[in-house]
Amino acid sequence: MTQPAAAGDTPRFSVHFHDNHIPAAPAGLYTVALDHTVSGTKVGTDNLPGAGQDFEIRSPQFTLDDSFVHALHPAPAASGAFEYVLPHITLNRLILPWERALDPAVPELPWLALLLFAEGELPDDPKAQGHTRTRTVRDLLTATDGVLAPDITLADEVPPELWDSTCATVDVPSDVFAGLVPRRADLPHLCHVRKVTDQQSARVRRAGEEPEVGDYAVVVANRFPRTAGRYAAHLVSLEGFAPHLDGTRPAESVVRMVSLRAWSFEAVPDAKAHFAYLIRHMADDPAGLGLRLCPRAAGTGTTAATERLDLGYVPVAHALPSAERTFAWYRGPFTPVVAQAVPVPDGGHYRHADEALVYLTDTGVFDVSYAAAFTLGRTLALSDAALAATVSAFRARARRVAHRALTRTRTTPHPARDRFHELIEDGLGARLHAAATTAAGTRDAPAPRRAAGGVPRPPAVTDLRDRLRSGATRDLLLAALQEPLAPLLSALDQVTLLAAAPFGHLVPDARMLPPESLRFFHVDAQWCAALRDGVLSTGIGTSLDAAVDEVARGALEPPRPLSGLLMRSALVKGWPDLVIEPRRAAAGGGKPVLLDIVHRVIGPDLLLCLVDGVPDQVVFREPHEGIHFGVDGDRIGLRRLTEPVGASLEQPFPPEGETGMGRFLRPAVADGTPEVLALGAGPDPLVPALAAALRAAGELGPDEALSPGALAVEFVNSAQRITFTPDPSGQQ
């Protein structure tokens, strides 16, 4: 199977699961014996003295080097809803689980098991912190009253140099041991081999066990952490306990085991905290997916007010110029339907907020949406230091550029000459003449240039506009404004301004976005244009500024069509890297086009995304957090075992309507929660039942068994995904 990648990308890894990797000879003491026989027709047959050589194949037995451990899941000290997860440990040493012989007659039996202990189950570790007790190997293997030690002969099976070495041990009550330890028939299915090959070198590290190229052994626990509290995971050695893997409680009160690696985590079971539940709960929201104050119940009548509410408006207090107080309708830039265009003044933009008021003749009230947007733009331009500085710098530069354009028309720029004319126009010549001809202390400011008759007269506004709009002057002005316009255009970017807008202007009523809700919307381009007009209305102090502003607006692009979504949910906090893929159908039925998310902001429980364009569908995918094993809810989502291996069969096991995974679970201790998975042994084991379901689906042959590698494929927890398709009517 392959690890999922983003839409359109090449899969990053190819992951193959194998049943086991059994060495040619397990660890232990061996003797090579050589017999030499000489024979021939003339000399007869003669047996020469034999020769022998003792040797040992060593492997980890009582301790495990940290370098052998590749990954742990759940991570040490993690806290979360793990009730559907089977913890596992990944080992860098490929043959380790089969390197020692638990039963020489059954080489596929691993000698390692991952046991999961809840709080109160280990007397030496009542808080399930993963604590162990250090003992020497000699002490471990020495039988004592009431303690079942590993049945390993110290003199024959352990090198003498290890007798006094230390190891970590745990004392397991015999009833816990009997309930928790895997049965012989379970053991082969709890270990497998994973081989990972790289299909794409670039990758992003995320939380969890991210696949890395290499060959690994994986040991999976047989217990789901379904009880709230801490759990301690211990990778234990089963060597010397082969006769006690039948579920019978040992006669001794305590079973002493070697713990090769231990860690702990906290389980906080919550059926409503899982990705699939949260996203589907939002999809089934009876209020719908449009950003409205309150959806109208089916079968109810339509009034002017309900029509406004359906369009995403909310009522707000409004004071008239006559001091009367009434209400008005307001809608932010996020609309549940495509906003209807409204007339704009001559010139194509608003010059003040009153021009943006819309009077609704059918109800006799105002729509203040665009007037509020204009006022918000002015407020942002005056309150945001960076935006104010950008607008002010543009105004100052534009005045100088326009003054030069009005005094001369030239298409060939000359930096030195332009600067000289700029200085002269600012009065440098008059000041130099006054300085050279007037005695010190008697100098007066140079007289301003005067029109005929001796009275200073500024040019009329209409004259300024006409002259700035003339062909050569306009071309010169626009060419000179390109540099100062660049930072202004960046500051006036539609997405940038929306990102700076207070959330109350975007969603004017909190009831439009209740907890655990998802809302889709269109972005009203005219609202964004009014917001931009408000910004550009600041800093205009003279008729020249106003005339230049009108010319500069020709360089502004109209707001582009945007859409987006708002999510208010615990899912945002639990999955901040939630994958969102807005897609638009390609012409001719080709592969859907993935649209760009131009803005994404996350709050404690809030997610806002703006999309460049309007998608036909939006896919939400649980972020890939590495390989881990378990079930989807209370069932297994069956996967293909034939090509393409790992692809979903879209079939749950057990089928809907039947008892879930609880039928395959037994309690670890008497009167405990059923958490321990019966795989190959017991009255109703999982593996035979799952194999029958896969045979019925055509994924296994009539006599083919479900192998450990195939079971690992079925147990891989895939990233959940759900697709939202907007209503073609535009009602979301």
C-alpha positions in Angstrom: 0.0 0.0 0.0 1.1 3.6 -0.4 1.0 6.5 2.0 -1.6 9.1 0.9 -0.3 12.4 -0.5 -2.0 15.6 -1.4 -4.3 15.7 -4.4 -2.3 15.5 -7.6 0.9 14.6 -5.8 3.0 11.5 -6.2 2.6 9.2 -3.2 5.6 9.8 -0.9 6.1 6.2 0.3 5.4 2.7 -0.7 4.7 0.6 2.5 4.7 -3.2 2.3 3.7 -5.5 5.2 5.1 -9.0 5.5 4.2 -11.8 8.0 7.6 -12.2 9.6 11.3 -12.5 9.1 12.5 -15.8 10.6 16.2 -16.2 10.8 17.9 -19.4 9.6 19.0 -20.2 13.1 17.6 -18.5 16.3 19.8 -17.2 19.0 21.4 -19.9 21.3 24.4 -22.2 21.8 25.4 -24.4 18.9 28.0 -27.1 18.2 29.4 -27.8 14.7 30.5 -31.4 14.5 32.8 -32.7 11.8 33.0 -36.4 10.9 35.7 -37.6 8.5 35.5 -40.9 6.8 38.2 -42.3 4.4 37.2 -45.1 2.0 38.5 -46.8 -1.1 38.8 -50.1 -2.9 42.4 -50.7 -1.8 42.3 -49.2 1.7 38.8 -50.0 2.9 36.9 -47.7 5.1 38.3 -45.9 8.0 36.7 -43.3 10.4 39.1 -40.6 11.5 38.6 -38.9 14.9 35.8 -36.4 14.8 36.1 -32.7 15.5 33.7 -30.1 16.9 33.4 -26.4 17.6 31.0 -24.7 20.0 29.7 -21.3 19.0 26.9 -19.0 20.0 24.4 -16.8 18.1 23.6 -13.9 20.4 20.7 -11.5 20.3 19.1 -9.2 22.9 17.7 -11.3 25.7 17.4 -9.4 28.9 18.0 -5.8 27.8 17.3 -3.8 24.6 19.5 -1.0 23.3 17.7 2.2 22.7 19.0 2.3 19.1 16.8 -0.7 18.3 13.6 1.4 19.0 12.4 3.4 16.0 9.0 4.7 17.2 6.4 4.4 19.9 2.6 5.0 19.5 1.0 6.6 21.4 3.9 8.8 22.1 5.3 8.8 25.7 3.3 11.1 28.0 0.7 11.6 25.3 -2.9 12.3 26.3 -5.9 11.7 24.0 -8.9 9.6 22.9 -7.0 6.4 22.2 -9.9 4.0 22.8 -9.9 2.8 19.2 -6.0 2.5 18.9 -3.8 -0.5 19.4 -0.5 0.8 20.8 2.6 -0.5 19.0 6.4 -0.3 19.0 8.5 -0.2 15.8 11.9 -1.8 16.0 14.9 -1.0 13.7 16.1 -4.6 14.1 14.1 -6.5 11.5 14.5 -10.1 12.8 14.3 -9.2 16.5 10.8 -10.6 17.4 11.8 -14.0 15.9 15.5 -14.0 16.8 14.9 -16.1 19.9 12.9 -19.4 19.9 9.9 -19.3 22.1 9.1 -22.8 20.8 11.7 -24.5 18.6 9.0 -26.5 16.9 7.0 -23.3 15.9 9.6 -20.8 14.5 6.9 -18.2 13.6 6.0 -17.6 17.2 7.6 -14.4 18.3 9.2 -14.2 21.7 8.2 -10.5 22.3 4.8 -9.1 23.3 3.6 -5.6 24.0 1.5 -5.7 27.2 -0.7 -2.7 28.2 -1.4 -2.3 31.9 -4.0 0.1 33.4 -3.7 1.9 36.7 -3.9 -0.4 39.7 -2.9 -3.6 37.8 0.8 -3.6 38.7 1.6 -3.6 42.4 4.9 -1.9 41.9 3.5 0.7 39.5 -0.1 1.5 40.7 -0.2 4.8 38.7 0.9 3.1 35.5 3.9 5.4 35.0 5.9 2.7 33.2 8.1 2.1 36.3 10.2 -1.1 36.5 12.4 -2.8 39.2 16.0 -3.5 38.5 17.3 -7.0 39.2 20.2 -9.1 38.1 19.7 -11.9 35.6 20.6 -14.4 38.4 17.9 -13.0 40.7 15.4 -13.0 37.8 15.8 -16.7 37.0 16.1 -17.9 40.6 12.8 -19.4 41.7 11.2 -18.1 44.9 7.9 -18.9 46.6 4.9 -17.4 45.0 6.8 -16.1 42.0 6.7 -17.6 38.5 10.0 -16.8 36.9 11.0 -17.5 33.3 11.8 -21.2 32.7 15.4 -20.5 31.5 18.3 -22.6 32.8 20.9 -20.2 34.0 23.9 -22.5 33.4 22.8 -23.9 30.0 21.0 -21.0 28.3 22.7 -17.8 29.6 26.3 -16.9 29.0 28.2 -16.6 32.3 29.1 -13.0 31.7 25.4 -12.1 31.8 24.5 -13.8 35.1 25.2 -10.7 37.3 24.2 -8.1 34.7 21.1 -6.1 35.5 17.7 -5.9 33.7 14.4 -4.2 34.2 11.6 -6.4 35.5 7.9 -6.2 36.3 5.9 -8.4 38.7 2.5 -9.1 37.1 -0.3 -10.5 39.3 -1.2 -14.0 37.9 -4.8 -13.0 37.2 -3.7 -10.0 35.2 -1.2 -12.2 33.4 -3.8 -14.8 32.5 -6.2 -12.2 31.2 -3.8 -10.0 29.3 -1.0 -12.2 27.9 -1.6 -13.2 24.2 -2.5 -16.8 23.5 -0.3 -18.9 21.3 -2.7 -18.6 18.5 -2.7 -14.8 18.9 1.0 -14.2 19.0 1.9 -14.6 15.3 -0.7 -11.9 14.4 0.7 -9.4 16.8 4.1 -9.0 15.0 4.8 -8.2 11.4 7.4 -6.7 9.2 7.1 -3.3 7.5 9.3 -2.4 4.5 9.2 1.2 3.4 10.6 2.5 0.1 10.8 6.2 -0.9 8.8 7.3 -3.9 9.3 11.0 -3.4 12.2 12.6 -1.6 10.5 15.7 -0.3 8.3 15.1 2.8 6.9 17.0 5.7 7.4 15.7 9.3 4.3 15.6 11.4 3.3 14.2 14.8 3.2 10.5 15.2 5.3 7.9 13.4 6.1 9.2 10.0 7.3 6.5 7.7 11.0 6.4 6.9 12.7 4.4 4.3 13.9 1.1 5.8 12.9 -2.4 7.1 11.3 -2.6 10.5 9.7 -5.1 12.9 6.4 -4.0 14.5 5.0 -5.4 17.7 1.3 -4.5 18.4 -0.5 -4.6 21.7 -3.7 -6.7 22.0 -5.5 -4.2 24.2 -7.5 -1.1 23.5 -7.1 1.6 26.2 -10.8 2.1 26.7 -10.8 3.0 30.4 -10.0 6.6 31.3 -6.7 7.0 33.0 -3.0 6.2 32.5 -1.7 3.1 30.8 1.8 1.7 30.9 3.1 -0.2 27.9 5.8 -2.8 28.4 7.6 -4.7 25.7 8.2 -8.0 27.5 10.0 -11.2 26.8 7.9 -14.4 26.7 11.0 -16.6 26.7 10.5 -19.3 29.3 6.7 -18.8 29.5 5.6 -21.0 26.5 3.6 -23.4 28.7 1.6 -20.5 30.2 0.1 -19.0 27.0 -3.2 -20.8 27.1 -5.1 -18.4 29.4 -4.8 -20.6 32.5 -4.0 -18.7 35.6 -0.6 -19.8 37.0 -0.5 -21.3 40.5 1.9 -18.7 41.7 0.6 -15.3 42.7 3.0 -13.2 40.7 4.6 -13.7 37.3 8.0 -12.0 37.0 8.8 -10.8 33.5 11.6 -8.9 31.7 10.6 -5.4 30.5 12.7 -4.5 27.5 11.1 -1.1 26.9 8.4 0.8 28.9 6.5 4.1 28.5 3.2 5.5 29.6 0.4 7.7 28.2 -3.0 8.9 29.3 -6.3 7.7 27.7 -9.2 10.1 27.7 -12.0 8.2 26.0 -14.6 10.3 24.3 -16.7 9.0 21.5 -17.5 12.6 20.4 -13.9 13.7 20.2 -12.9 11.7 17.1 -12.4 13.2 13.7 -15.1 11.2 12.0 -17.8 12.0 14.6 -17.0 15.7 14.6 -16.9 16.2 10.9 -20.1 14.2 10.3 -21.9 15.9 13.1 -21.3 19.2 11.3 -22.3 17.7 8.0 -25.6 16.7 9.5 -26.3 20.1 11.1 -30.1 20.7 10.8 -29.4 24.4 10.5 -27.7 23.8 7.2 -24.3 24.9 6.0 -25.0 28.5 4.9 -23.9 31.5 7.0 -27.4 32.7 8.2 -28.8 33.9 11.5 -31.5 31.3 11.6 -32.8 29.1 8.8 -36.5 29.1 8.1 -38.3 26.0 9.1 -39.8 24.0 6.2 -43.4 24.8 5.4 -43.3 28.3 7.0 -44.4 31.4 5.2 -42.1 34.0 3.6 -42.0 37.6 4.6 -39.7 40.5 3.8 -37.8 39.8 7.1 -37.4 36.1 6.5 -36.1 36.8 3.0 -33.5 39.1 4.4 -32.5 36.5 7.0 -32.2 33.9 4.3 -29.8 36.2 2.4 -27.5 36.4 5.5 -28.6 39.7 6.9 -29.0 40.6 10.6 -31.0 43.5 12.1 -28.9 46.2 13.8 -29.7 49.4 15.6 -29.7 52.5 13.3 -29.9 56.2 14.1 -31.3 58.5 11.4 -30.0 62.1 10.8 -33.3 63.3 12.3 -32.2 61.7 15.6 -34.9 59.0 15.2 -33.8 55.5 16.2 -34.9 52.5 14.2 -33.3 49.4 12.8 -31.4 48.6 9.6 -30.2 45.4 7.9 -26.5 44.6 7.9 -24.6 41.8 6.1 -20.9 41.3 6.2 -18.7 40.2 3.2 -19.5 36.5 3.8 -22.8 35.7 2.2 -24.7 32.4 2.0 -25.7 33.2 -1.6 -24.1 35.2 -4.4 -24.7 38.9 -3.5 -26.9 40.9 -5.8 -25.1 43.9 -7.3 -26.4 47.4 -6.2 -26.0 50.7 -8.1 -22.8 52.7 -7.4 -22.3 56.5 -7.9 -20.8 58.0 -11.1 -17.1 57.2 -11.1 -17.6 53.6 -9.9 -16.7 54.2 -6.3 -18.0 55.6 -3.1 -16.7 59.0 -1.9 -18.4 59.0 1.5 -20.4 56.6 3.6 -23.8 58.1 2.8 -23.4 57.2 -0.9 -23.2 53.6 0.2 -26.5 53.5 2.1 -29.2 51.4 0.3 -32.8 52.3 1.0 -35.2 49.4 0.8 -38.4 50.8 -0.5 -40.5 47.7 0.2 -39.9 47.9 4.0 -38.8 51.5 4.5 -35.5 50.7 6.2 -31.9 51.0 5.2 -29.3 48.4 4.2 -26.1 49.7 5.9 -23.8 46.9 4.8 -21.7 48.9 2.3 -21.8 52.1 4.4 -20.4 50.1 7.3 -17.8 48.6 5.0 -16.7 52.1 3.8 -16.6 53.4 7.4 -14.6 50.4 8.4 -12.1 51.1 5.6 -11.6 54.6 6.9 -11.2 53.3 10.4 -8.5 50.8 9.4 -6.6 53.4 7.4 -6.6 55.7 10.5 -6.0 53.1 13.2 -3.5 50.8 11.5 0.0 52.4 11.6 1.4 50.5 8.7 -1.7 51.1 6.5 -1.8 54.8 7.4 1.9 55.2 6.6 1.4 53.5 3.2 -1.5 55.8 2.2 0.3 58.9 3.5 3.5 58.0 1.6 1.5 57.5 -1.6 -0.3 60.8 -1.2 2.9 62.7 -0.7 4.7 61.1 -3.6 1.6 61.4 -5.9 1.4 65.2 -5.3 5.0 65.7 -6.5 4.5 63.4 -9.5 1.2 65.1 -10.5 2.8 68.6 -10.2 5.6 67.7 -12.5 3.1 66.1 -15.0 1.0 69.3 -15.0 4.0 71.6 -15.7 5.5 69.6 -18.5 4.6 66.6 -20.6 7.5 64.4 -21.3 7.7 60.7 -22.1 11.4 60.2 -21.6 12.3 60.2 -17.9 15.5 61.8 -16.8 16.3 61.3 -13.0 18.7 64.3 -12.6 16.6 66.7 -14.6 13.4 65.5 -12.9 14.9 66.1 -9.5 16.1 69.6 -10.5 12.6 70.6 -11.7 11.1 69.2 -8.5 13.5 71.5 -6.5 12.7 74.5 -8.6 9.0 73.9 -8.4 9.3 73.7 -4.6 10.7 77.3 -4.6 14.5 76.6 -4.6 15.2 79.2 -7.3 13.3 82.0 -5.4 15.1 81.1 -2.2 18.5 81.1 -3.8 17.8 84.5 -5.5 16.6 86.0 -2.2 19.6 84.6 -0.3 22.0 86.2 -2.9 20.4 89.6 -3.2 18.9 90.4 0.2 21.0 91.6 3.1 21.1 89.4 6.2 18.2 90.0 8.6 15.9 91.7 6.0 15.0 88.6 3.9 11.3 87.9 3.4 9.7 84.9 1.9 9.6 85.0 -1.9 6.3 86.2 -3.2 4.1 83.5 -4.6 3.4 83.3 -8.3 0.4 85.3 -9.2 -2.1 85.1 -12.0 -3.0 88.0 -14.1 -4.3 90.9 -12.0 -1.9 90.0 -9.2 -4.2 87.6 -7.3 -3.0 84.0 -6.7 -5.5 81.6 -8.2 -5.3 77.8 -7.9 -6.5 75.9 -10.9 -10.1 74.8 -10.9 -10.8 71.2 -9.9 -12.4 70.5 -13.3 -9.3 72.0 -15.0 -7.0 69.8 -12.9 -9.0 66.7 -13.8 -9.2 67.5 -17.4 -5.5 68.1 -17.6 -4.6 65.0 -15.7 -6.9 62.9 -17.9 -5.3 64.2 -21.1 -3.5 61.5 -23.0 0.2 62.5 -22.6 -0.2 63.8 -19.0 -2.1 60.7 -18.0 0.4 58.4 -19.5 3.3 60.3 -17.8 1.4 60.3 -14.5 0.6 56.6 -14.5 4.1 55.7 -15.5 5.5 57.8 -12.6 3.0 56.4 -10.2 3.9 52.7 -10.7 6.6 52.7 -8.0 4.5 54.4 -5.3 1.4 52.5 -6.2 3.1 49.1 -5.6 3.0 49.2 -1.8 -0.4 50.8 -1.8 -1.8 48.0 -4.0 -0.3 45.4 -1.7 -1.9 47.1 1.3 -5.3 47.3 -0.5 -5.3 43.6 -1.5 -8.7 42.2 -1.0 -7.5 39.4 1.2 -5.3 41.6 3.2 -8.1 44.0 4.1 -10.5 41.2 5.0 -7.8 39.7 7.3 -7.5 43.0 9.1 -11.3 43.4 9.5 -12.7 42.7 13.0 -14.5 39.4 13.2 -17.7 41.1 14.3 -17.9 42.8 10.9 -17.4 39.5 9.1 -19.9 37.5 11.2 -22.1 40.1 12.9 -24.0 37.7 15.1 -22.4 34.8 17.1 -25.6 32.8 16.5 -24.7 32.5 12.8 -21.8 30.3 13.9 -22.8 28.2 16.9 -20.4 25.6 18.5 -19.7 22.6 16.4 -20.8 24.1 13.1 -19.4 24.5 9.6 -20.5 27.3 7.3 -19.7 27.9 3.6 -20.0 31.4 2.0 -19.4 33.6 -1.0 -17.4 36.8 -0.6 -19.3 39.9 -1.6 -16.9 41.7 -4.0 -18.9 45.0 -3.7 -18.5 44.9 0.1 -14.8 44.5 -0.4 -14.8 47.4 -2.9 -16.6 49.6 -0.4 -14.0 48.7 2.2 -11.2 49.7 -0.2 -13.0 52.9 -1.0 -13.0 53.8 2.6 -9.3 53.3 2.9 -8.7 55.5 -0.2 -10.9 58.2 1.1 -8.3 59.1 3.7 -5.4 61.5 3.2 -7.2 63.6 0.5 -6.5 67.2 1.5 -6.5 69.2 -1.7 -8.3 69.1 -5.1 -5.0 67.9 -6.6 -5.2 64.8 -4.2 -8.7 64.1 -5.3 -7.9 64.5 -9.0 -4.8 62.2 -8.7 -6.9 59.7 -6.7 -9.3 59.3 -9.5 -6.5 58.7 -12.0 -4.7 56.2 -9.7 -7.9 54.2 -9.3 -7.5 53.1 -12.9 -4.6 51.0 -11.9 -6.6 49.1 -9.3 -8.0 45.7 -10.2 -11.6 45.0 -9.3 -12.0 42.6 -6.3 -11.8 39.0 -7.6 -14.4 36.3 -6.8 -13.6 34.6 -3.6 -15.4 32.0 -1.4 -14.6 30.4 1.9 -15.6 28.5 5.0 -15.9 29.0 8.7 -15.6 26.2 11.2 -16.2 26.5 14.9 -15.4 23.1 16.5 -13.2 21.1 18.8 -11.9 19.6 15.6 -9.9 22.8 15.0 -8.0 22.4 18.2 -7.5 18.6 17.9 -6.5 18.7 14.2 -4.9 22.2 13.5 -3.3 20.7 10.3 -6.7 19.7 8.9 -6.4 19.2 5.2 -8.9 21.2 3.2 -9.1 20.7 -0.6 -11.5 23.0 -2.5 -12.0 21.6 -6.0 -13.6 22.8 -9.1 -14.8 20.5 -11.9 -12.6 20.6 -15.0 -14.0 21.3 -18.4 -14.8 18.2 -20.3 -15.0 16.0 -17.2 -11.2 15.9 -16.5 -9.5 15.7 -13.2 -10.9 18.3 -10.7 -8.8 21.5 -10.3 -7.5 22.2 -6.8 -8.2 25.8 -5.9 -5.8 27.9 -3.8 -6.6 28.8 -0.2 -5.4 32.4 -0.2 -5.9 32.9 3.5 -6.2 30.6 6.5 -6.4 31.6 10.1 -6.9 29.4 13.2 -8.2 30.4 16.6 -8.7 28.3 19.7 -11.7 26.6 18.1 -12.2 28.7 14.9 -11.0 28.1 11.4 -11.4 30.6 8.6 -10.4 29.9 5.0 -10.7 32.1 1.9 -10.6 30.3 -1.4 -9.5 31.9 -4.8 -12.6 31.1 -6.8 -15.8 29.1 -6.1 -15.4 25.3 -5.7 -17.8 22.7 -6.8 -16.8 20.5 -3.8 -14.7 20.7 -0.7 -12.9 17.7 0.7 -11.9 17.6 4.4 -9.2 15.0 5.2 -7.8 14.1 8.6 -4.1 15.0 8.5 -1.8 12.1 8.0 0.0 11.5 11.3 2.0 8.4 10.5 1.1 4.7 10.6 -0.9 3.4 13.6 -3.2 0.5 14.1 -6.8 0.2 15.4 -10.4 0.3 14.3 -12.6 3.0 12.9 -15.1 3.7 15.6 -16.4 0.3 16.7 -15.7 -1.4 13.4 -12.9 -2.2 10.9 -13.1 -0.5 7.5 -12.1 -3.4 5.3 -9.2 -2.9 2.9 -8.2 -4.6 -0.3 -5.7 -7.4 -0.2 -5.5 -7.5 -4.0 -4.4 -4.7 -6.2 -4.5 -1.9 -5.3 -3.6 -3.2 -1.9 -4.8 -1.1 1.0 -7.6 0.7 -0.9 -10.9 0.9 0.9 -13.6 -1.7 0.1 -16.2 0.7 1.6 -17.4 -2.1 3.8 -17.4 -2.1 7.6 -16.7 -5.2 9.7 -18.7 -6.3 11.5 -21.5 -5.1 9.1 -23.8 -2.4 10.2 -26.7 -3.7 12.2 -24.5 -6.4 13.9 -22.7 -6.3 17.2 -19.5 -4.3 16.9 -15.9 -5.1 18.0 -17.1 -5.8 21.5 -17.8 -9.4 20.6 -14.1 -10.0 20.1 -13.0 -8.4 23.4 -12.4 -9.9 26.9 -11.6 -8.1 30.1 -8.0 -8.0 31.3 -9.1 -8.6 34.9 -12.3 -9.8 36.5 -15.2 -7.3 36.3 -13.0 -5.1 34.1 -13.9 -3.3 30.9 -13.6 -5.6 27.8 -10.4 -4.3 26.2 -8.2 -7.3 25.3 -8.6 -8.5 21.7 -9.0 -12.2 21.0 -7.3 -12.8 17.7 -6.8 -16.5 17.1 -8.1 -18.1 20.3 -11.3 -18.0 22.2 -14.9 -18.8 21.6 -15.3 -16.1 18.9 -11.8 -15.0 17.7 -11.4 -12.0 15.3 -9.0 -13.5 12.7 -11.3 -16.3 11.4 -14.4 -14.0 11.3 -12.5 -11.3 9.5 -11.0 -13.8 7.1 -14.6 -15.0 6.3 -15.7 -11.5 5.5 -12.7 -10.9 3.2 -13.4 -14.2 1.4 -16.9 -13.1 0.8 -15.5 -9.8 -0.6 -13.2 -11.8 -2.9 -10.0 -10.7 -1.2 -9.0 -14.1 0.1 -9.1 -17.5 -1.6 -11.4 -20.3 -0.4 -8.7 -22.0 1.7 -6.5 -18.9 2.3 -5.9 -17.8 5.9 -5.5 -14.2 7.0 -1.8 -13.8 7.5 -0.2 -11.4 10.0 0.8 -9.0 7.2 -2.7 -9.0 5.8 -4.1 -8.3 9.3 -1.8 -5.4 9.6 -3.2 -3.9 6.4 -6.7 -4.3 7.8 -5.7 -2.7 11.1 -4.0 0.4 9.6 -6.0 3.5 10.7 -6.4 5.6 7.6 -7.0 9.3 7.5 -10.7 10.0 7.5 -12.2 12.1 4.7 -15.5 13.6 3.8 -16.6 15.6 0.8 -19.1 18.5 0.8 -20.9 19.4 -2.4 -22.7 22.8 -2.4 -26.3 22.9 -3.4 -26.4 23.9 -7.1 -29.2 26.4 -6.3 -26.6 28.5 -4.5 -28.2 27.9 -1.1 -25.1 26.0 0.2 
